[in-house]
Amino acid sequence: MATFATSDQLLVIIDPVAQRTDGESVRISKDVLSAGAAMKVCLPEGPEEFARALERRGSRRPVVVGDDRALVRAVYLLHRQRELAGCALSVVPVGGVVALAEALGVPTGAVAAARAVLDGVERRMDLLVDDSDGVVLGALRIPPVLVREAPAAESAMSGPGRPWLRTTYQSLVRTLGPRPSRPGPPASGPRSAPARLRVEVDGVTVVDLDQPLEAVSVTPGSAGLAEVEIHPVPLGAETAPPLRTTGQTVTVTGPDFRYRADAAVAGPVRRRTWRMVEGAWGLTVPSSA
């Protein structure tokens, strides 16, 4: 782990969401940082200015004051600029969702986090990188697919290859005009359906499309390997144990699926490959962590 001197010049990028949601914590973190190091403060108004500030940081060490989304955005931008490996990133968690920063070892209090920026050490972190150049710092999860059921009458009147029946039915209803209302079945909302996915780890198929799944999760493990956990749908009353394995690459294929990467939802996609990169980025954490 690398240590930092308090004489380092800092580029403090304050996420606008943090400024709006907790201006007091932002002020405290600025006071602590300015007391221990020379710094330049940047107040970007949007993602474009956020990206330009990182790109033009020069020799300054970047410090992000913001929530988990701001942290992920900074890592993503540095990765896209191909400068992630040589840049030690610091974060002062401020905002509504900071669970990822806390899980990575960063204090959630403004004072403690700012002091860690000044006196902490750089810890190298593994990173999941996908085939569209996206990044995952913490956890990747594929939840069950949400489907919405059509009303019974509409479902009965329409079918494969017969969309004209639905139009005819709707026109007939409009022609007849309003009728006395009768209680009907409650409208059904979205419900979850098992996912049909092929999951390959290091080129080996772990589950195929014929196996319905409740969920898939991928998290950084150790020695540059990803930990993959797959939850099959239970058969009957028996609970199916999860399938667990490790590997460097994970490929998921199937009908359009969405996935949660850290704090954001992405997709739909039909195929995505994630690759684990060992020690891909550096994060400042307290020296005692």
Secondary structure in CASP SS format (residue, H / E / C, confidence):
PFRMAT SS
TARGET T0000
AUTHOR 0000-0000-0000
METHOD secondary structure of the structure
MODEL  1
M C 1.00
A E 1.00
T E 1.00
F C 1.00
A C 1.00
T C 1.00
S C 1.00
D C 1.00
Q C 1.00
L E 1.00
L E 1.00
V E 1.00
I E 1.00
I E 1.00
D C 1.00
P H 1.00
V H 1.00
A H 1.00
Q H 1.00
R H 1.00
T H 1.00
D C 1.00
G H 1.00
E H 1.00
S H 1.00
V H 1.00
R H 1.00
I H 1.00
S H 1.00
K H 1.00
D H 1.00
V H 1.00
L H 1.00
S H 1.00
A H 1.00
G H 1.00
A C 1.00
A C 1.00
M E 1.00
K E 1.00
V E 1.00
C E 1.00
L C 1.00
P C 1.00
E C 1.00
G C 1.00
P H 1.00
E H 1.00
E H 1.00
F H 1.00
A H 1.00
R H 1.00
A H 1.00
L H 1.00
E H 1.00
R C 1.00
R C 1.00
G C 1.00
S C 1.00
R C 1.00
R E 1.00
P E 1.00
V E 1.00
V E 1.00
V E 1.00
G E 1.00
D C 1.00
D H 1.00
R H 1.00
A H 1.00
L H 1.00
V H 1.00
R H 1.00
A H 1.00
V H 1.00
Y H 1.00
L H 1.00
L H 1.00
H H 1.00
R H 1.00
Q C 1.00
R C 1.00
E C 1.00
L C 1.00
A C 1.00
G C 1.00
C C 1.00
A E 1.00
L E 1.00
S E 1.00
V E 1.00
V E 1.00
P E 1.00
V C 1.00
G C 1.00
G C 1.00
V C 1.00
V C 1.00
A H 1.00
L H 1.00
A H 1.00
E H 1.00
A H 1.00
L C 1.00
G C 1.00
V C 1.00
P C 1.00
T C 1.00
G C 1.00
A H 1.00
V H 1.00
A H 1.00
A H 1.00
A H 1.00
R H 1.00
A H 1.00
V H 1.00
L H 1.00
D H 1.00
G C 1.00
V E 1.00
E E 1.00
R E 1.00
R E 1.00
M E 1.00
D E 1.00
L E 1.00
L E 1.00
V E 1.00
D E 1.00
D C 1.00
S C 1.00
D C 1.00
G C 1.00
V E 1.00
V E 1.00
L C 1.00
G C 1.00
A C 1.00
L E 1.00
R E 1.00
I E 1.00
P C 1.00
P C 1.00
V E 1.00
L E 1.00
V E 1.00
R E 1.00
E C 1.00
A C 1.00
P C 1.00
A H 1.00
A H 1.00
E H 1.00
S H 1.00
A H 1.00
M H 1.00
S C 1.00
G C 1.00
P C 1.00
G C 1.00
R C 1.00
P H 1.00
W H 1.00
L H 1.00
R H 1.00
T H 1.00
T H 1.00
Y H 1.00
Q H 1.00
S H 1.00
L H 1.00
V H 1.00
R H 1.00
T H 1.00
L H 1.00
G C 1.00
P C 1.00
R C 1.00
P C 1.00
S C 1.00
R C 1.00
P C 1.00
G C 1.00
P C 1.00
P C 1.00
A C 1.00
S C 1.00
G C 1.00
P E 1.00
R E 1.00
S E 1.00
A E 1.00
P C 1.00
A E 1.00
R E 1.00
L C 1.00
R E 1.00
V E 1.00
E E 1.00
V E 1.00
D C 1.00
G C 1.00
V E 1.00
T E 1.00
V E 1.00
V E 1.00
D C 1.00
L C 1.00
D C 1.00
Q C 1.00
P E 1.00
L E 1.00
E E 1.00
A E 1.00
V E 1.00
S E 1.00
V E 1.00
T E 1.00
P E 1.00
G C 1.00
S C 1.00
A C 1.00
G C 1.00
L C 1.00
A E 1.00
E E 1.00
V E 1.00
E E 1.00
I E 1.00
H E 1.00
P E 1.00
V C 1.00
P C 1.00
L C 1.00
G C 1.00
A C 1.00
E C 1.00
T C 1.00
A C 1.00
P C 1.00
P C 1.00
L E 1.00
R E 1.00
T E 1.00
T E 1.00
G E 1.00
Q C 1.00
T E 1.00
V E 1.00
T E 1.00
V E 1.00
T E 1.00
G E 1.00
P E 1.00
D E 1.00
F E 1.00
R E 1.00
Y E 1.00
R E 1.00
A E 1.00
D C 1.00
A C 1.00
A E 1.00
V E 1.00
A E 1.00
G E 1.00
P E 1.00
V E 1.00
R E 1.00
R E 1.00
R E 1.00
T E 1.00
W E 1.00
R E 1.00
M E 1.00
V E 1.00
E E 1.00
G E 1.00
A E 1.00
W E 1.00
G E 1.00
L E 1.00
T E 1.00
V E 1.00
P C 1.00
S C 1.00
S C 1.00
A C 1.00
END
